[in-house]
Amino acid sequence: MTQTTKLSTKGQIVIPKSLRASHRWKPGTEFIIQDRNEGVLLKPKTGGASRTWESIIGCLPYAGSRKSVREMDQAVAVEARSRK
């Protein structure tokens, strides 16, 4: 999919909403910009220290029924006991 945008007088560009949504980029996302022969490459900055729960929740699919915090705590305790 090809989309266009314009450079503002402040040197800013707007990333189209459909691209922001498909990549799950939220306001405040930091990017690395690399100069390339064919143009520029824009990559989201990643790193373990800058990860938040909000950025990783929902990354893995789950098809089962919802669990309560108590049920999750019990499952963690059972697994911990089995690893001793």
Long-range contacts (C-beta under 8 A, 24 or more apart in sequence): 15-42
